[in-house]
Amino acid sequence: MEAVILAAGRGSRLQALSACKPLTPLLGTTLLERNLRLAISAGARRVIVVTGYRHEDIRQWKNRLPLRIRKCVELVHNPHWSSTENGYSLAQAASHLSGRFLILMADHVYSLELLRTLVECDPQDGAVLAVDRRLGRDGIDPQDATKVRLECGRITALGKNLQRADAYDTGAFLCSTALLPMLDCLRQSADTRLSGVMQTLADAGKLLVCDVGHAYWQDVDTPADLSAAREGLLASLSGGKQADGPVSRYLNRPCSRWISRRVADTGISPNMVSWLVFALSSLAALLAASASWWLTYILAGVLIQLASVLDGCDGELARLRAQSSDYGGWLDAILDRYGDAALIAALTWQAMNGDGPSAFWLGMAALAGSFMASYSAHKSDRLLKESLRIGRDLRMLVLALGVALQQPAAALWLLAIAMNLTVCVRVYKLRHVM
């Protein structure tokens, strides 16, 4: 599958905030980069960005992208952008397309859920349009939005001035190659609107419907729209993650969401947060291992819990900006394991000072259980629905309390039992589902 992002327009209503509308900042990234990353996450192996106004700005933006993203992007310029509509821009990309493809608008904000729902559809020998039946939803100007009329799972009419409408056009299409000959003809047509092409498909009964009313999207034409998109995306953090344990859900997430909202517009990347969490864990381990004053123990405990809270921010920022990646997840997991090892080693050292060399084996049991609990979660989170998930959030809280209260042996005993028991339960349950 390929994707086309239309980014040729001037965007005059947003120029008070940004000279180039597709490169308008939103939560630490740009509208265009967000949609590019989402298209790739939804399965596009190549993304064609059709430029027009300020083409050179977008070319420079492409050159600054990470290599793994940049190699998927191809720029196509519409030299007649000022005198033609978005359908003509799409026609410029026709010769670069070889299979079914997504069409996205650079000035729309989509959720990954919306795109994944759309790409599961079958465009047959036409196209599928993602529509939203929530005509009364906040953030969408009904006078400015493109609306559609539906009948038996197909679109019969679309446009901004429909007298009777059933849904909004979200600006996201999944198209078959049957659309390509129509785009070639559009170059000689007086009507260069994309909606005109889609109306022709609708008249032939070939414009199908994908209802995405459960997913977030926002058309961004004005500063008010941009603010609505920002708040809409930030509101998506309220749900947390399905794999959150009780400590994350009720203690860490409210704090991490508060922090993420305040750093979302900065240049702080998710990977920077992962490294910061590792640095805090290492500092806490150093303080815990060398502490001799009660205030130092408390400070180390506070740092451990702060690291646990911040451990949720990297994923939250990645989801907000559509910057989730296999590398980011892998790096986070690696640094978390090093942080766990440092903290458990520090508590083991303290326990050995009080209880003698036998505490070494207690520390090894806690370390092994902690690592295996994290390793086994990779499978159990996908295959099991644990009513009480034992994970890193609980482990970090136990470590923080064990250090702050100067009870390292008790904390290690609790970790050794809880983590290893969790692994045993997962081994038992997974034998039925793997």
Phi, psi and omega per residue, in radians:
M1 nan 2.494 3.075
E2 -2.036 3.040 3.124
A3 -2.508 2.563 3.052
V4 -2.127 2.236 3.061
I5 -1.974 2.111 -3.111
L6 -1.520 2.021 -3.036
A7 -2.405 0.693 -3.021
A8 -1.711 -0.319 -3.000
G9 -1.290 2.894 -3.129
R10 -1.365 -0.681 -3.115
G11 1.142 0.900 -2.995
S12 -1.099 -0.553 -3.083
R13 -1.261 -0.233 -3.131
L14 -1.914 0.057 -3.045
Q15 -1.220 -0.265 3.040
A16 -1.149 -0.427 3.141
L17 -1.799 -0.507 -3.050
S18 -2.655 2.319 3.130
A19 -1.213 -0.502 3.137
C20 -2.140 1.910 -3.010
K21 -0.984 -0.812 3.141
P22 -1.063 -0.419 -3.124
L23 -1.714 0.303 3.079
T24 -1.112 2.250 -3.130
P25 -1.195 2.476 3.051
L26 -2.585 1.917 3.092
L27 0.929 0.832 3.028
G28 1.487 0.024 3.043
T29 -2.381 -2.916 3.093
T30 -2.027 2.787 3.113
L31 -0.971 -0.758 -3.080
L32 -1.192 -0.796 -3.128
E33 -1.132 -0.647 3.109
R34 -1.029 -0.829 -3.123
N35 -1.217 -0.567 3.062
L36 -1.074 -0.861 -3.132
R37 -1.129 -0.670 3.118
L38 -1.126 -0.725 3.135
A39 -1.069 -0.731 3.115
I40 -1.153 -0.735 3.118
S41 -1.110 -0.536 -3.141
A42 -1.411 -0.099 3.047
G43 2.095 0.055 3.137
A44 -1.304 2.202 3.117
R45 -1.515 -0.329 3.115
R46 -2.572 2.425 -3.111
V47 -2.163 2.155 3.116
I48 -1.764 2.095 3.105
V49 -1.790 2.067 -3.137
V50 -1.621 2.052 -3.074
T51 -1.827 2.954 3.079
G52 -2.745 -1.602 3.084
Y53 -1.088 2.314 3.115
R54 0.960 0.815 3.118
H55 -0.985 -0.704 -3.082
E56 -1.113 -0.629 3.087
D57 -1.073 -0.749 -3.123
I58 -1.233 -0.601 3.082
R59 -1.099 -0.729 3.115
Q60 -1.179 -0.644 3.065
W61 -1.050 -0.776 3.124
K62 -1.027 -0.727 -3.104
N63 -1.147 -0.335 3.138
R64 -1.605 -0.096 -3.127
L65 -1.205 2.659 3.001
P66 -1.009 2.576 -3.032
L67 -0.986 -0.733 -3.080
R68 -1.141 -0.452 3.080
I69 -1.507 -0.763 -3.054
R70 -1.057 -0.619 -3.086
K71 -1.223 -0.225 3.106
C72 -1.600 -0.102 -2.976
V73 -1.841 2.396 3.036
E74 -2.283 2.244 3.122
L75 -1.651 2.349 3.055
V76 -2.221 2.244 -3.058
H77 -1.720 2.342 3.006
N78 -1.715 1.785 -3.073
P79 -1.205 -0.280 -3.104
H80 -1.877 0.532 -3.048
W81 -1.030 -0.560 -3.054
S82 -1.343 -0.316 -3.085
S83 -2.038 0.055 -3.125
T84 -2.238 2.942 -3.125
E85 -1.768 -3.078 -3.020
N86 -1.186 -0.400 3.068
G87 -1.117 -0.656 3.115
Y88 -1.178 -0.641 3.074
S89 -1.093 -0.747 3.098
L90 -1.069 -0.661 -3.138
A91 -1.074 -0.512 3.117
Q92 -1.132 -0.424 -3.113
A93 -1.593 -0.137 -3.001
A94 -0.993 -0.761 -3.084
S95 -1.211 -0.205 -3.127
H96 -1.690 -0.012 -3.056
L97 -1.816 2.455 -3.104
S98 -2.264 -0.151 -3.131
G99 -2.580 -2.850 3.115
R100 -1.140 2.643 -3.025
F101 -2.613 2.649 3.016
L102 -1.512 2.570 2.918
I103 -2.069 2.166 3.108
L104 -2.231 2.659 3.081
M105 -1.692 2.288 -3.121
A106 -1.091 -0.466 -3.087
D107 -1.705 0.324 3.020
H108 -1.929 2.537 3.032
V109 -1.815 2.166 -3.134
Y110 -2.053 2.796 2.959
S111 -1.752 2.709 3.105
L112 -1.097 -0.592 3.112
E113 -1.034 -0.709 3.132
L114 -1.099 -0.833 -3.094
L115 -1.177 -0.681 3.126
R116 -1.158 -0.606 3.061
T117 -1.147 -0.729 -3.104
L118 -1.152 -0.768 -3.052
V119 -1.251 -0.207 3.057
E120 -1.389 -0.170 -3.121
C121 -1.412 2.892 3.105
D122 -1.977 1.964 -3.129
P123 -1.305 -0.113 -3.106
Q124 0.928 -2.185 3.123
D125 -1.867 0.577 3.125
G126 -2.547 -2.162 -3.109
A127 -2.604 2.817 3.065
V128 -2.110 2.300 3.096
L129 -1.917 2.268 3.043
A130 -1.338 2.140 -3.098
V131 -2.151 2.742 3.131
D132 -2.174 2.020 -3.107
R133 -1.374 -0.066 -3.104
R134 -1.414 1.350 -3.068
L135 -1.163 -0.362 -3.129
G136 -1.725 0.206 -3.048
R137 -1.215 2.646 3.133
D138 -1.248 2.695 3.025
G139 1.573 -0.145 -3.128
I140 -2.027 2.178 3.095
D141 -1.436 1.917 -3.082
P142 -1.104 -0.403 3.129
Q143 -1.352 -0.466 -3.072
D144 -1.748 -0.375 -3.051
A145 -1.335 2.595 3.003
T146 -1.410 2.281 -3.085
K147 -2.004 2.829 -3.120
V148 -2.326 2.688 3.025
R149 -1.956 2.321 -3.011
L150 -1.999 2.639 3.055
E151 -2.750 2.021 3.067
C152 0.958 0.799 3.071
G153 1.357 0.159 3.118
R154 -2.236 2.775 3.099
I155 -1.676 2.262 3.136
T156 -1.788 -0.421 3.134
A157 -2.747 2.608 3.064
L158 -2.598 2.577 -3.117
G159 2.842 2.942 -3.127
K160 -1.401 -0.331 -3.018
N161 -1.950 0.435 3.117
L162 -1.110 2.325 3.108
Q163 -1.274 -0.622 3.076
R164 -2.192 2.195 -3.095
A165 -2.283 2.638 3.126
D166 -1.951 -0.327 -3.077
A167 -2.861 2.922 3.032
Y168 -1.615 2.567 2.958
D169 -1.470 2.091 -3.107
T170 -1.457 -0.133 -3.123
G171 1.417 0.242 3.111
A172 -2.063 2.148 -3.110
F173 -2.180 2.606 2.921
L174 -2.061 2.109 -2.973
C175 -2.109 2.625 3.005
S176 -1.623 2.994 3.133
T177 -1.204 -0.200 3.099
A178 -1.107 -0.323 3.132
L179 -1.351 -0.379 -3.013
L180 -1.086 -0.773 3.094
P181 -1.054 -0.581 3.119
M182 -1.153 -0.593 3.132
L183 -1.229 -0.613 3.078
D184 -1.102 -0.708 3.129
C185 -1.187 -0.489 -3.076
L186 -1.137 -0.447 -3.121
R187 -1.050 -0.508 -3.135
Q188 -1.762 0.072 -3.078
S189 -1.536 2.645 3.070
A190 -1.338 -0.491 3.128
D191 -1.670 1.896 -3.084
T192 -1.868 0.346 3.118
R193 -1.380 2.485 3.031
L194 -1.131 -0.639 3.124
S195 -1.099 -0.497 3.078
G196 -1.181 -0.734 3.073
V197 -1.077 -0.790 -3.106
M198 -1.196 -0.535 3.074
Q199 -1.150 -0.634 3.067
T200 -1.081 -0.744 3.058
L201 -1.087 -0.746 -3.135
A202 -1.081 -0.710 3.128
D203 -1.090 -0.504 3.126
A204 -1.566 0.055 -3.140
G205 1.282 0.429 -3.041
K206 -2.011 0.198 3.071
L207 -1.867 1.822 -3.023
L208 -1.621 2.985 -3.006
V209 -2.004 2.405 2.932
C210 -2.216 1.959 -3.104
D211 -1.408 2.025 -3.129
V212 -2.070 0.541 -3.123
G213 -1.108 -0.240 3.111
H214 -1.474 -0.180 -3.015
A215 -1.960 2.784 -3.091
Y216 -1.531 2.482 2.978
W217 -2.757 2.790 3.139
Q218 -2.739 2.260 3.007
D219 -1.454 2.255 -3.075
V220 -1.982 1.781 3.101
D221 -2.035 -0.420 -3.040
T222 -2.318 2.891 3.053
P223 -0.983 -0.610 3.103
A224 -1.129 -0.687 3.094
D225 -1.106 -0.699 -3.139
L226 -1.123 -0.724 3.089
S227 -1.115 -0.687 3.109
A228 -1.118 -0.696 3.117
A229 -1.124 -0.726 3.135
R230 -1.065 -0.842 -3.125
E231 -1.172 -0.635 3.122
G232 -1.112 -0.723 3.115
L233 -1.220 -0.721 3.105
L234 -1.094 -0.613 3.117
A235 -1.132 -0.430 -3.134
S236 -1.204 -0.257 3.110
L237 -1.285 -0.289 -3.004
S238 -1.106 -0.393 -3.085
G239 -1.401 -0.329 -3.080
G240 1.200 -2.753 3.128
K241 -1.990 2.596 -3.136
Q242 -1.068 -0.555 -3.081
A243 -1.512 0.115 3.137
D244 -1.102 2.395 3.013
G245 -1.483 3.117 -3.075
P246 -1.102 -0.633 3.135
V247 -1.172 -0.745 3.089
S248 -1.107 -0.788 -3.020
R249 -1.141 -0.730 -2.993
Y250 -1.812 -0.287 -3.110
L251 -2.099 -0.984 -3.025
N252 -1.255 -0.784 -3.048
R253 -1.071 -0.791 3.097
P254 -0.996 -0.633 3.132
C255 -1.302 -0.774 -3.099
S256 -1.169 -0.627 3.088
R257 -1.111 -0.689 3.110
W258 -1.068 -0.759 3.133
I259 -1.196 -0.779 -3.094
S260 -1.065 -0.669 3.122
R261 -1.073 -0.559 -3.049
R262 -1.571 -0.264 3.095
V263 -1.943 0.005 -3.047
A264 -1.084 -0.566 -3.099
D265 -1.552 0.064 -3.128
T266 -1.623 -3.116 3.112
G267 -1.553 0.156 3.139
I268 -1.237 2.131 -3.102
S269 -1.615 2.804 3.079
P270 -0.995 -0.676 -3.135
N271 -1.174 -0.582 3.067
M272 -1.080 -0.703 3.130
V273 -1.142 -0.694 3.108
S274 -1.041 -0.744 3.104
W275 -1.177 -0.641 3.112
L276 -1.115 -0.736 3.103
V277 -1.052 -0.757 3.115
F278 -1.096 -0.736 3.140
A279 -1.105 -0.744 3.118
L280 -1.132 -0.714 3.115
S281 -1.106 -0.724 3.139
S282 -1.154 -0.746 3.106
L283 -1.106 -0.738 3.118
A284 -1.099 -0.696 3.126
A285 -1.115 -0.720 3.124
L286 -1.103 -0.763 3.123
L287 -1.142 -0.739 -3.105
A288 -1.141 -0.677 -3.092
A289 -1.247 -0.501 -3.059
S290 -1.888 0.058 -3.028
A291 -1.178 2.475 3.034
S292 -2.411 -0.014 -3.100
W293 -2.169 2.464 -3.021
W294 -1.044 -0.593 -3.120
L295 -1.184 -0.558 3.091
T296 -1.170 -0.689 3.089
Y297 -1.067 -0.772 -3.131
I298 -1.141 -0.737 3.113
L299 -1.053 -0.747 3.117
A300 -1.092 -0.724 3.112
G301 -1.103 -0.714 3.113
V302 -1.122 -0.720 3.127
L303 -1.108 -0.660 3.119
I304 -1.111 -0.787 -3.129
Q305 -1.220 -0.606 3.067
L306 -1.100 -0.722 3.090
A307 -1.082 -0.666 3.127
S308 -1.131 -0.683 3.104
V309 -1.157 -0.838 -3.113
L310 -1.145 -0.374 3.132
D311 -1.100 -0.331 3.068
G312 -1.536 -0.297 -3.045
C313 -1.275 -0.592 -3.111
D314 -1.097 -0.765 3.104
G315 -1.176 -0.641 3.124
E316 -1.135 -0.767 3.111
L317 -1.125 -0.688 3.131
A318 -1.097 -0.705 3.138
R319 -1.236 -0.690 3.130
L320 -1.049 -0.698 -3.034
R321 -1.727 0.069 -3.058
A322 1.022 0.629 -3.102
Q323 -1.836 0.246 3.103
S324 -1.090 2.420 3.141
S325 -2.602 2.763 3.079
D326 -1.074 -0.695 -3.134
Y327 -1.124 -0.779 -3.130
G328 -1.056 -0.758 3.111
G329 -1.142 -0.693 3.126
W330 -1.162 -0.782 3.121
L331 -1.053 -0.768 3.136
D332 -1.040 -0.772 -3.137
A333 -1.127 -0.735 3.135
I334 -1.085 -0.849 -3.105
L335 -1.161 -0.619 3.089
D336 -1.083 -0.718 -3.125
R337 -1.175 -0.701 3.070
Y338 -1.098 -0.716 3.103
G339 -1.097 -0.756 3.101
D340 -1.048 -0.778 -3.108
A341 -1.079 -0.732 -3.135
A342 -1.115 -0.764 -3.095
L343 -1.203 -0.754 3.136
I344 -1.175 -0.626 3.074
A345 -1.100 -0.696 3.130
A346 -1.117 -0.772 3.117
L347 -1.173 -0.627 3.105
T348 -1.109 -0.720 3.094
W349 -1.056 -0.787 3.114
Q350 -1.111 -0.722 -3.138
A351 -1.147 -0.686 3.113
M352 -1.120 -0.590 3.099
N353 -1.135 -0.506 -3.119
G354 -1.700 -0.652 -3.024
D355 -1.937 -0.007 3.110
G356 1.572 -3.102 -3.054
P357 -1.058 -0.402 -3.110
S358 -1.084 -0.419 3.128
A359 -1.175 -0.307 3.108
F360 -1.029 -0.770 -3.099
W361 -1.234 -0.530 3.039
L362 -1.120 -0.755 3.101
G363 -1.101 -0.682 3.112
M364 -1.114 -0.671 3.114
A365 -1.147 -0.705 3.115
A366 -1.165 -0.703 -3.140
L367 -1.154 -0.814 -3.139
A368 -1.092 -0.771 3.133
G369 -1.103 -0.695 -3.137
S370 -1.135 -0.779 -3.137
F371 -1.160 -0.731 -3.126
M372 -1.235 -0.554 3.071
A373 -1.118 -0.730 3.103
S374 -1.180 -0.727 -3.121
Y375 -1.151 -0.758 -3.096
S376 -1.231 -0.378 -3.136
A377 -1.142 -0.430 3.134
H378 -1.003 -0.693 3.131
K379 -1.553 -0.740 -3.023
S380 -1.173 -0.573 3.134
D381 -1.133 -0.510 -3.139
R382 -1.528 -0.533 -2.975
L383 -1.898 -0.366 -3.119
L384 -2.015 2.630 2.997
K385 -1.941 1.556 -3.073
E386 -1.382 2.190 3.129
S387 -1.200 -0.539 3.087
L388 -2.293 1.792 -3.090
R389 -1.528 2.163 3.088
I390 -1.725 2.029 -3.069
G391 -2.561 -2.745 -3.029
R392 -1.174 -0.530 -3.139
D393 -1.051 -0.790 3.110
L394 -1.216 -0.689 -3.138
R395 -1.047 -0.782 -3.127
M396 -1.163 -0.637 3.115
L397 -1.147 -0.735 3.103
V398 -1.090 -0.741 3.113
L399 -1.109 -0.742 -3.137
A400 -1.085 -0.785 3.139
L401 -1.197 -0.679 3.130
G402 -1.078 -0.677 3.111
V403 -1.280 -0.871 -3.059
A404 -1.086 -0.639 -3.116
L405 -1.588 0.027 3.137
Q406 0.999 0.797 3.102
Q407 -2.203 1.111 -3.067
P408 -1.128 -0.692 -3.117
A409 -1.128 -0.749 3.130
A410 -1.077 -0.741 3.125
A411 -1.104 -0.734 3.138
L412 -1.163 -0.693 3.074
W413 -1.056 -0.806 -3.130
L414 -1.087 -0.755 3.120
L415 -1.144 -0.785 -3.113
A416 -1.021 -0.764 -3.118
I417 -1.272 -0.888 -3.038
A418 -1.143 -0.780 -3.074
M419 -1.224 -0.790 -3.132
N420 -1.211 -0.607 3.070
L421 -1.147 -0.683 3.090
T422 -1.038 -0.767 3.128
V423 -1.100 -0.756 3.141
C424 -1.072 -0.733 3.119
V425 -1.108 -0.731 3.129
R426 -1.147 -0.716 3.094
V427 -1.036 -0.728 -3.141
Y428 -1.157 -0.818 -3.077
K429 -1.241 -0.655 -3.062
L430 -1.246 -0.292 3.124
R431 -1.125 -0.330 -3.126
H432 -1.591 -0.268 -3.017
V433 -2.117 -0.038 -3.138
M434 -1.944 nan nan
